[in-house]
Amino acid sequence: MTIIQISVMNYKSVKYIFIFFILILAGTNCDREKQIPVPYVYVNYTVYLSNPSNNNLKNPGGYLILPDIGNLGIILYRRYNFGDAEDFIALDLTCSNEPLETCKLELDEDGFYLVCPCCRSKFSVFDGLVAEGPARWPLKEYTTTYVGNTVKISN
């Protein structure tokens, strides 16, 4: 065998191995359900904790619904995470199961879950994770920054 014959043979075997791996990868992706992301909306909002209308946020477990920012609004919730009373979470009120619909999440009567009125999915207000389906993905979370007497919400 000459060097040219060996290199042609190696090229063909590499080509077949490459095609084999592409087929394997394509076949494993067929059964996965694709997540439709919650549409991106620019958010840059400051909540002043000294404002009397925001008194509910002074204690852990308190929350504030901001209906005019995010997709369908945002809930700002004050957690008490590992002794940190300055821990806030901001979650979009758009259901991750039907993000292109106008199904605005509502806080349940106990104040622990956000419930979708369309598909009845439940999400924990503490971290945005799915507590009960049919939703499979958590809620969209925004960045919160606590500085002094303000909480900044942004993406």
KOLLUMKOL-938073 format. One record per residue: residue in three letters; x, y, z of N, C-alpha, C, O, CB in turn; chain. Coordinates in steps of 0.001 Angstrom, whole numbers, plus 500000, padded with zeros to 6 digits. Glycine has a CB too. Example, Ala and Ser with C-alpha at 12.3 -4.5 7.8 and 13.67 -1.06 7.14 Angstrom:
2
  residuo     n_X     n_Y     n_Z    ca_X    ca_Y    ca_Z     c_X     c_Y     c_Z     o_X     o_Y     o_Z    cb_X    cb_Y    cb_Z  cadena
      ALA  513190  494310  507800  512300  495500  507800  513200  496700  507800  514236  496681  508465  511308  495527  509046       A
      SER  512850  497750  507080  513670  498940  507140  512900  500030  507870  513409  501138  508039  514084  499402  505725       A
This chain:
155
  residuo     n_X     n_Y     n_Z    ca_X    ca_Y    ca_Z     c_X     c_Y     c_Z     o_X     o_Y     o_Z    cb_X    cb_Y    cb_Z  cadena
      MET  500825  498821  500000  500000  500000  500000  500865  501236  500000  501905  501313  500654  499063  500002  501189       A
      THR  500405  502167  499263  501137  503435  499221  500566  504377  500273  499520  504106  500862  501060  504081  497804       A
      ILE  501246  505456  500495  500812  506453  501485  499490  507077  501051  498649  507384  501896  501893  507554  501672       A
      ILE  499297  507264  499778  498052  507869  499263  496880  506936  499537  495813  507398  499942  498163  508166  497733       A
      GLN  497054  505631  499324  495973  504682  499581  495617  504648  501071  494439  504564  501418  496370  503275  499097       A
      ILE  496597  504709  501934  496346  504698  503378  495591  505956  503802  494652  505873  504593  497673  504585  504158       A
      SER  495988  507115  503285  495315  508360  503674  493883  508399  503137  493002  508950  503798  496106  509581  503161       A
      VAL  493628  507826  501950  492265  507771  501420  491425  506838  502285  490261  507126  502562  492260  507298  499938       A
      MET  492005  505729  502708  491290  504788  503546  490978  505433  504911  489869  505270  505419  492117  503488  503724       A
      ASN  491915  506145  505498  491687  506823  506770  490617  507901  506629  489791  508075  507525  492991  507436  507289       A
      TYR  490626  508619  505522  489627  509661  505277  488227  509047  505217  487293  509585  505811  489941  510421  503963       A
      LYS  488074  507930  504510  486762  507284  504401  486286  506780  505758  485113  506943  506092  486819  506122  503399       A
      SER  487163  506174  506541  486742  505664  507846  486377  506813  508785  485423  506694  509555  487854  504800  508469       A
      VAL  487101  507896  508737  486779  509062  509563  485440  509637  509132  484642  510048  509974  487889  510137  509463       A
      LYS  485192  509671  507846  483931  510192  507321  482757  509342  507814  481734  509893  508220  483960  510228  505775       A
      TYR  482881  508032  507787  481808  507154  508235  481594  507246  509750  480458  507196  510221  482113  505714  507837       A
      ILE  482663  507379  510495  482538  507537  511950  481824  508857  512261  480954  508901  513132  483945  507498  512638       A
      PHE  482180  509908  511568  481538  511209  511768  480040  511128  511467  479231  511638  512242  482202  512279  510879       A
      ILE  479665  510505  510369  478251  510363  509995  477523  509528  511048  476387  509839  511406  478110  509707  508585       A
      PHE  478160  508481  511542  477555  507641  512571  477244  508464  513822  476145  508349  514366  478487  506464  512922       A
      PHE  478180  509288  514290  477954  510107  515490  476881  511162  515268  476112  511456  516183  479250  510782  515918       A
      ILE  476816  511722  514102  475765  512709  513789  474396  512039  513874  473461  512615  514431  475981  513331  512368       A
      LEU  474271  510841  513333  472993  510127  513393  472616  509779  514829  471445  509866  515200  473057  508854  512548       A
      ILE  473587  509390  515630  473323  509083  517044  472828  510335  517759  471836  510280  518486  474601  508529  517741       A
      LEU  473504  511453  517562  473102  512695  518223  471728  513159  517762  470938  513634  518578  474128  513787  517961       A
      ALA  471430  513034  516499  470122  513446  515980  469020  512556  516527  467922  513035  516808  470113  513410  514446       A
      GLY  469292  511293  516679  468285  510360  517177  467970  510544  518653  466842  510282  519072  468740  508956  516941       A
      THR  468926  510983  519444  468678  511169  520878  467943  512457  521174  467444  512627  522286  469980  511149  521640       A
      ASN  467859  513353  520241  467228  514650  520461  465759  514665  520063  465076  515655  520322  467966  515712  519696       A
      CYS  465256  513622  519454  463902  513636  518904  462817  513656  519969  461772  514275  519762  463705  512445  518024       A
      ASP  463033  513000  521098  461984  512867  522091  461968  513995  523119  461110  513994  524002  462129  511563  522789       A
      ARG  462861  514926  523036  462919  516010  524010  461904  517086  523677  461751  517504  522529  464322  516609  524067       A
      GLU  461223  517513  524714  460284  518617  524548  461069  519912  524688  461835  520077  525638  459110  518544  525592       A
      LYS  460886  520808  523769  461620  522069  523773  460915  523081  524665  459690  523203  524644  461766  522621  522342       A
      GLN  461704  523800  525442  461154  524855  526264  460993  526109  525415  461909  526506  524694  462052  525126  527492       A
      ILE  459835  526721  525505  459608  528010  524853  459921  529063  525910  459221  529149  526920  458116  528151  524285       A
      PRO  460952  529859  525694  461341  530802  526737  460330  531937  526904  459637  532332  525967  462707  531375  526428       A
      VAL  460277  532439  528126  459475  533623  528393  460127  534763  527614  461341  534949  527702  459383  533942  529949       A
      PRO  459346  535526  526855  459943  536595  526044  460772  537572  526878  460422  537900  528011  458854  537356  525309       A
      TYR  461860  538020  526297  462748  538973  526965  462109  540353  526989  461646  540860  525966  464121  539028  526262       A
      VAL  462093  540947  528167  461633  542316  528344  462682  543006  529205  463065  542493  530257  460190  542381  529001       A
      TYR  463137  544150  528767  464137  544900  529524  463537  545356  530855  462456  545945  530890  464650  546119  528707       A
      VAL  464248  545077  531943  463791  545465  533277  464930  546176  534001  466042  545658  534095  463305  544223  534091       A
      ASN  464635  547358  534504  465560  548131  535328  464690  549005  536221  464320  550119  535849  466573  548996  534450       A
      TYR  464371  548490  537397  463370  549122  538263  463889  549156  539697  464523  548206  540157  462009  548364  538191       A
      THR  463622  550235  540387  464051  550380  541779  462839  550484  542683  461922  551266  542429  464959  551614  541953       A
      VAL  462845  549685  543744  461791  549716  544760  462384  550371  546003  463422  549945  546509  461236  548264  545078       A
      TYR  461716  551405  546483  462160  552126  547676  461423  551560  548887  460206  551694  549009  461907  553666  547536       A
      LEU  462182  550926  549778  461575  550286  550942  461036  551301  551946  460209  550953  552789  462586  549385  551620       A
      SER  461490  552547  551868  461006  553591  552769  459636  554132  552345  458981  554842  553107  462013  554731  552829       A
      ASN  459213  553791  551132  457901  554222  550641  456819  553475  551434  456859  552246  551503  457755  553956  549090       A
      PRO  455854  554188  552034  454820  553516  552847  454028  552454  552089  453537  551505  552700  453862  554539  553389       A
      SER  453896  552595  550786  453152  551586  550031  453921  550267  549915  453359  549257  549492  452825  552114  548640       A
      ASN  455200  550273  550289  456033  549068  550227  456305  548484  551615  457240  547700  551775  457354  549383  549533       A
      ASN  455508  548850  552614  455705  548369  553992  455657  546851  554087  456274  546268  554978  454650  548966  554910       A
      ASN  454939  546212  553191  454826  544756  553213  456178  544071  553026  456348  542919  553424  453864  544294  552134       A
      LEU  457150  544780  552418  458471  544197  552159  459427  544336  553337  460565  543873  553258  459083  544842  550943       A
      LYS  458996  544957  554419  459906  545167  555542  460225  543880  556287  461250  543805  556964  459316  546168  556498       A
      ASN  459382  542876  556180  459586  541622  556902  459715  540455  555926  459104  540464  554857  458428  541370  557884       A
      PRO  460520  539443  556300  460596  538241  555461  459210  537624  555270  458409  537564  556203  461555  537206  556086       A
      GLY  458947  537172  554063  457630  536645  553705  456748  537696  553075  455680  537382  552550  456945  536077  554920       A
      GLY  457186  538949  553121  456421  540024  552495  456668  540058  550995  457707  539603  550515  456780  541375  553121       A
      TYR  455718  540593  550273  455855  540644  548819  455210  541903  548270  454424  542575  548939  455230  539401  548171       A
      LEU  455570  542201  547026  455018  543341  546306  454794  542906  544864  455700  542372  544225  455966  544594  546388       A
      ILE  453593  543132  544354  453292  542828  542953  453518  544108  542152  452950  545156  542463  451811  542287  542775       A
      LEU  454347  544011  541127  454631  545142  540242  454010  544827  538884  454648  544169  538062  456185  545410  540116       A
      PRO  452781  545280  538628  452046  544844  537440  452541  545425  536118  452221  544896  535053  450621  545191  537603       A
      ASP  453314  546501  536171  453670  547198  534930  455087  546932  534446  455534  547581  533500  453496  548663  535118       A
      ILE  455812  545998  535062  457148  545671  534566  457221  544175  534284  456387  543405  534761  458246  546095  535588       A
      GLY  458221  543771  533510  458314  542370  533091  457309  542090  531983  456837  543010  531316  458074  541420  534287       A
      ASN  456988  540826  531794  456017  540451  530756  454591  540728  531210  453894  541562  530632  456168  538969  530390       A
      LEU  454168  540022  532246  452812  540196  532782  452861  540728  534207  451873  540652  534938  452037  538867  532740       A
      GLY  454001  541261  534597  454198  541761  535938  455282  540961  536638  455711  539910  536161  452894  541712  536730       A
      ILE  455715  541480  537780  456764  540838  538573  456315  540829  540022  455699  541781  540501  458141  541573  538413       A
      ILE  456631  539737  540718  456450  539700  542163  457827  539806  542800  458744  539062  542452  455706  538395  542621       A
      LEU  457961  540738  543733  459178  540883  544519  458867  540306  545888  457956  540776  546570  459658  542391  544609       A
      TYR  459616  539290  546293  459350  538556  547526  460580  538627  548423  461704  538416  547969  458968  537077  547226       A
      ARG  460357  538926  549697  461468  538985  550643  461587  537649  551360  460708  537246  552122  461274  540139  551662       A
      ARG  462707  536972  551093  462960  535674  551718  463781  535867  552991  464281  536956  553271  463693  534722  550736       A
      TYR  463902  534818  553726  464805  534783  554876  465650  533546  554678  465398  532498  555273  464027  534760  556270       A
      ASN  466656  533682  553833  467445  532553  553383  468719  532426  554212  469611  533269  554113  467783  532695  551899       A
      PHE  468807  531388  555018  470001  531105  555821  470387  532302  556686  471566  532642  556785  471173  530719  554912       A
      GLY  469409  532936  557307  469671  534037  558210  469883  535380  557537  470166  536367  558216  470845  533723  559018       A
      ASP  469754  535443  556217  469967  536691  555486  468624  537375  555254  467880  536981  554356  470691  536428  554135       A
      ALA  468308  538382  556043  467032  539088  555918  467034  540060  554747  466017  540694  554464  466718  539835  557203       A
      GLU  468160  540178  554071  468258  541079  552921  468178  540300  551610  468686  540750  550583  469567  541882  552980       A
      ASP  467548  539151  551648  467453  538263  550496  466102  538447  549812  465060  538139  550390  467652  536790  550921       A
      PHE  466123  538947  548585  464914  539173  547797  464971  538320  546532  466051  537985  546046  464754  540680  547440       A
      ILE  463801  537975  546008  463705  537306  544718  462632  538025  543905  461588  538408  544433  463374  535777  544883       A
      ALA  462904  538200  542620  461949  538821  541703  461629  537811  540609  462520  537366  539885  462514  540159  541096       A
      LEU  460349  537450  540490  459903  536447  539518  458891  537054  538568  458013  537814  538978  459299  535222  540229       A
      ASP  459019  536713  537296  458035  537147  536306  456734  536396  536544  456753  535213  536883  458553  536913  534855       A
      LEU  455622  537063  536373  454309  536454  536602  453760  535768  535355  452552  535556  535247  453326  537507  537077       A
      THR  454632  535421  534415  454250  534695  533206  454481  533206  533436  455571  532806  533843  455056  535198  531965       A
      CYS  453468  532385  533182  453579  530941  533358  454586  530371  532359  454514  530662  531165  452198  530261  533187       A
      SER  455522  529559  532851  456536  528973  531962  455956  527873  531082  456599  527459  530118  457694  528416  532781       A
      ASN  454760  527394  531391  454117  526365  530576  453462  526964  529335  453425  526323  528285  453076  525610  531401       A
      GLU  452954  528167  529444  452285  528859  528337  452828  530287  528244  452072  531237  528450  450728  528866  528535       A
      PRO  454122  530465  527938  454717  531800  528021  454214  532789  526976  454388  533997  527137  456189  531686  527898       A
      LEU  453599  532299  525919  453113  533213  524879  451649  533574  525076  451093  534350  524298  453305  532595  523505       A
      GLU  451018  533019  526109  449632  533337  526439  449604  534507  527422  450646  534978  527877  448903  532098  527035       A
      THR  448414  534958  527734  448280  536051  528697  447761  535512  530030  446883  536111  530651  447332  537149  528150       A
      CYS  448308  534383  530461  447913  533752  531719  448802  534290  532838  449905  533790  533059  448013  532194  531625       A
      LYS  448322  535295  533530  449086  535933  534594  448944  535130  535887  447834  534848  536337  448618  537392  534803       A
      LEU  450082  534768  536475  450077  533999  537712  449471  534807  538852  449581  536032  538902  451495  533561  538072       A
      GLU  448830  534085  539764  448208  534712  540929  448732  534036  542176  448968  532828  542182  446658  534626  540863       A
      LEU  448915  534812  543233  449360  534265  544511  448203  533545  545175  447097  534080  545236  449914  535376  545432       A
      ASP  448445  532319  545684  447367  531575  546348  447041  532212  547700  447747  533106  548166  447764  530086  546536       A
      GLU  445969  531740  548314  445486  532355  549555  446470  532220  550709  446442  533039  551628  444169  531741  549949       A
      ASP  447343  531205  550690  448335  531035  551748  449590  531880  551526  450371  532099  552453  448719  529580  551856       A
      GLY  449776  532352  550290  450945  533173  549980  452224  532388  549743  453316  532956  549781  451171  534133  551079       A
      PHE  452099  531068  549496  453280  530235  549270  453499  529887  547802  454621  529592  547392  453166  528968  550068       A
      TYR  452434  529923  547017  452524  529478  545624  451937  530505  544673  450997  531230  545000  451813  528144  545445       A
      LEU  452526  530543  543482  451956  531293  542372  451252  530273  541492  451843  529260  541119  453057  532107  541571       A
      VAL  449991  530535  541159  449166  529568  540436  448759  530155  539092  448356  531315  539007  447913  529177  541264       A
      CYS  448868  529341  538036  448440  529750  536699  446938  529496  536560  446493  528369  536777  449241  528984  535592       A
      PRO  446147  530507  536205  444710  530300  536052  444353  529492  534796  443235  528989  534681  444008  531639  536011       A
      CYS  445292  529368  533863  445007  528645  532615  445297  527143  532732  444439  526319  532415  445830  529237  531473       A
      CYS  446503  526788  533184  446880  525366  533223  446921  524808  534641  447135  523608  534814  448234  525170  532568       A
      ARG  446722  525638  535654  446697  525260  537070  448069  524829  537613  448135  524194  538665  445706  524139  537273       A
      SER  449155  525161  536916  450488  524873  537446  450727  525724  538678  450222  526841  538795  451585  525134  536381       A
      LYS  451520  525161  539609  451875  525870  540837  453385  526029  540899  454140  525110  540582  451348  525119  542093       A
      PHE  453807  527218  541314  455226  527531  541441  455490  528065  542849  454674  528809  543394  455671  528564  540359       A
      SER  456616  527693  543432  456991  528197  544744  457388  529664  544628  458198  530027  543775  458146  527360  545349       A
      VAL  456821  530499  545482  457171  531919  545466  458564  532130  546062  459179  533174  545842  456120  532746  546244       A
      PHE  459061  531154  546808  460368  531252  547442  461513  531155  546440  462527  531838  546587  460512  530173  548483       A
      ASP  461355  530294  545403  462441  530105  544442  461988  530005  542981  462833  529920  542090  463197  528874  544800       A
      GLY  460686  530012  542716  460185  529957  541346  460146  528575  540741  459815  528436  539564  461005  530819  540491       A
      LEU  460473  527542  541504  460469  526171  540978  459047  525632  540878  458148  526078  541590  461320  525248  541869       A
      VAL  458862  524673  539987  457555  524055  539787  457229  523188  541003  458015  522321  541386  457528  523209  538474       A
      ALA  456068  523429  541603  455606  522611  542718  454592  521577  542234  454467  520495  542807  454990  523493  543817       A
      GLU  453872  521930  541170  452846  521039  540620  452656  521390  539145  452509  522561  538796  451488  521162  541413       A
      GLY  452658  520374  538284  452566  520551  536830  451186  520877  536346  450248  520983  537135  453035  519333  536140       A
      PRO  451059  521034  535057  451843  520461  533965  453114  521223  533591  453876  520733  532758  450990  520360  532775       A
      ALA  453374  522385  534158  454608  523114  533828  455817  522269  534203  455790  521525  535183  454658  524486  534559       A
      ARG  456884  522394  533407  458098  521619  533647  459307  522497  533948  460343  521995  534385  458392  520748  532453       A
      TRP  459186  523799  533719  460324  524694  533886  460007  525762  534930  458848  526138  535105  460700  525348  532543       A
      PRO  461023  526246  535615  460804  527272  536642  460423  528618  536026  460491  528815  534812  462059  527433  537502       A
      LEU  460028  529519  536892  459673  530862  536452  460928  531655  536108  462022  531360  536588  458859  531588  537533       A
      LYS  460744  532663  535273  461853  533543  534919  462187  534398  536132  461318  535047  536715  461503  534433  533680       A
      GLU  463468  534385  536500  463927  535144  537661  464755  536335  537203  465555  536227  536274  464750  534249  538616       A
      TYR  464556  537465  537857  465326  538665  537582  466344  538871  538699  466161  538375  539811  464398  539900  537441       A
      THR  467398  539592  538405  468432  539893  539379  467913  540942  540362  467301  541931  539960  469722  540384  538679       A
      THR  468161  540720  541646  467806  541717  542659  469078  542143  543385  469942  541322  543694  466745  541152  543669       A
      THR  469174  543439  543648  470311  543994  544364  469781  544869  545486  469079  545852  545249  471245  544801  543412       A
      TYR  470130  544496  546719  469692  545241  547893  470802  546208  548293  471913  545790  548618  469330  544279  549072       A
      VAL  470495  547501  548267  471473  548519  548649  470769  549545  549524  469852  550235  549079  472118  549197  547391       A
      GLY  471205  549636  550757  470630  550624  551669  469154  550359  551910  468777  549370  552539  470823  552032  551117       A
      ASN  468344  551241  551410  466900  551136  551603  466186  550910  550269  465008  551240  550129  466359  552402  552286       A
      THR  466901  550346  549286  466315  550103  547966  466614  548691  547500  467587  548065  547919  466840  551118  546942       A
      VAL  465759  548215  546631  465981  546939  545946  465886  547236  544458  464861  547720  543977  464933  545824  546393       A
      LYS  466958  546946  543734  466978  547148  542293  466667  545820  541610  467258  544792  541944  468354  547713  541823       A
      ILE  465747  545842  540662  465372  544655  539875  465858  544895  538454  465563  545933  537861  463802  544384  539914       A
      SER  466598  543942  537907  467130  544108  536539  467348  542743  535902  467246  541705  536555  468464  544918  536550       A
      ASN  467657  542775  534586  468034  541532  533924  469415  541646  533367  469919  540696  532767  467053  541174  532823       A
